[in-house]
Amino acid sequence: MRRLFPLLATGFLIASLLIWLFGDSGLRAAARLERYRRDLESNVESLRERNAALEADQKRLRESMETNELAARDIGLYRPGDRVIRIDGLSVRRGAYEVGTLLRMKRPSGAQSSFFKLAGIGVSASLIVLALALRRRESRGRSDGHRRR
């Protein structure tokens, strides 16, 4: 019986370490959140750069009529009377705008995390029950021994 308690304590420590390392609030989860935070920061920075470029384009379009005409021709708008020459096989260039990258955090599967939590809770509960049973048994043995003397 005296060997059982150290084994149970070791089992509890192992289960606790597993939860701490691999649980949904453990080290792996913290590292995953840190990566997500860095991705969000880089996304925000790229959006700021894109916003600055769009503001510069907007300023140029407000100030220059020639820039407006070139931008209109790029999207296929022409003045009345303009002659448009289309070449077969040459694709029309369309400017597509990308607003930003949509980032979503990947959630880990709950089965793995719940397994480690249940294992930790089960081991700790069994440790408590066994520790109480051992103390009760030792106290009975002591009280019985005192009566016999």
N, C-alpha and C positions, 0 to 999 in steps of 0.2 A: 504494500500500500504506500509505503514511503517513496517508492520509485514512480508511482502513478502521478503524484503532484508535479514533479519536475517535467514529466512528459506532457502533461496537460498545459503547464505553463509555456513550454516550448511550442506546443501546437497553437496556443493563443497568440504567442508572439509571431509565429509564421503567418497565421491568418491575418493578424493586424498589419504586418508588413505587406502582404498581398493586397489588402484593401488600400493601404497607403500608396503603393506603387501603381496598381492597376485599376483601382476603383474610379467611379465617375467624379470624385473630387480628389483624386490622387495626383501623383507627379505627372503621369502621362496626360491627364486631363489639363493640368496646368500648362504643360508644354504646348498642347494643342491650342489652348486659349491664347497663349503668347504668340504662336504663329499666326493665328487669326487676327490678333491685334496688329501685328506688323503688316499683314496683308491689307488691312483696313487703312492703316496709316499711309502705305504706298499708294493705295487707290485714291485716297483723299488728296495726296500730293499731285498725282497725275491729273485729277479733276481740276485742281487749282491751276496747273499749267495749261490745261485745255481751256479753262475759263479765261485766263489771261490772253491766250491766242485768239479766242473768239471776240474778246473785247477789243483787241487790236484790229481785227478784221472789221468789226462794227465801226470803229473810229475811221478806218480808211474808207469804208463804204459811205459814211456820212460826209466826209470831206472831199472825196474825189468822184466826179461824174464818170471819168474814164474807167475807174475801177468798177463802178456800177454796171457800165456797159459790158465790160469783159466778164463779169460775174453772170450777167444775164445771158450772154452768149454761151457761156459754159453749160448752163442748164437748158439751153435750147430756145431762148427767147431772142427775137430779132426785131429791128425796127421795120415799119412798113417800107417796102421798096428795097430792102436789103436782098442781095442775091446770095443764096445758100448753095454751096456745092457739097454734095454728099458723095463720098467715095465708097463703093461697094467693098465689103469685107473689113472696113475700118469701123471699129465699135465707137459709139458715142461715150465720151467720158462723163460720168455722173459722179458728183461729189457726195459721198456718203459720210455722214457724221456719226461718230461714236461718242456717246455721252459718257460712258464709263463702264467699268467691269462690275457686273453684279456679283457680289460675294455673299455666299451663304455658308454658314458654319455647318460642317458635317457632324451630325450627332452620332455618337457611338451607339452600338446596339445595347439595349438595356439588359439583355440576358447575361452578358459577361459581368457587368457591374453588379447586378443583383446576386449573381452566384457568389462573388467574393464577399458581399455584405452578409448574405445568409450564412456563408461558411464562418465568417468572423463572429456573427451573433450566436450561431450554434456552438462554436467552440467555447466562447466565453460563458454561455449559459451552462454548458456541461461542466466547465471548470468550477463555477459557483456551486452547482448542485453537488459535485463530488467533494469539494472542499468542505461544504456543510456536513455531508455524510461522514467524512473522515473525522471531523471534529466531534460530531455526535458519538461516533464509535469510540474515539479516544476518551471522551468524557465518561461514557458508560463503563469502559474498562477500568478507569481510575476509581470511579465510585464503587464498582464491584470489588476491586482489590482492597479498598479501604475497609469494607465491611467484613472481609474474610480475616483480616488481621486482628 
